[in-house]
Amino acid sequence: MLGERPEVSIRLMKFAIQINDSPTRSESARTGFQFIKAALASGHEVVRVFFYQEGIYNAFIPGDSAEAAIPDWNALHRDEGIELVYCLSAAERRGQANSCPGFVAGGLGLWVDACLRAERVIVFGG
């Protein structure tokens, strides 16, 4: 009929996300966090979030869900089941040892695995 809108089919995607910046020095970690929440709310899947370079600091600074100044990654893991992996080598080079709840240490092999399983790879930060 005239005036009817055609039905739009949205293809759901699988994303692998890499975060490369510290949550205290850049907006990219928070932007990545917001992207992930929006993608999940739209029905997309996030295969894994990998924290690399300065991004590993996200695994060692507790999130603040009240002010959202620092992303609450643990809440994302707890509520959505998203796998949060920080690069063990990058953490060791920066003297970091005890991560916040929800994070696991891993190597670049886990990032490669996520990229192979995902349809889109998005990198936030440096």
Sequence and secondary structure as in RCSB ss.txt:
>XXXX:A:sequence
MLGERPEVSIRLMKFAIQINDSPTRSESARTGFQFIKAALASGHEVVRVFFYQEGIYNAFIPGDSAEAAIPDWNA
LHRDEGIELVYCLSAAERRGQANSCPGFVAGGLGLWVDACLRAERVIVFGG
>XXXX:A:secstr
 TT          EEEEEE S TTT SHHHHHHHHHHHHHHTT EEEEEEE GGGGGGGTS   TTT SS  HHH
HHHHH   EEEEHHHHHHTT     TTEEEE HHHHHHHHHH SEEEEE  
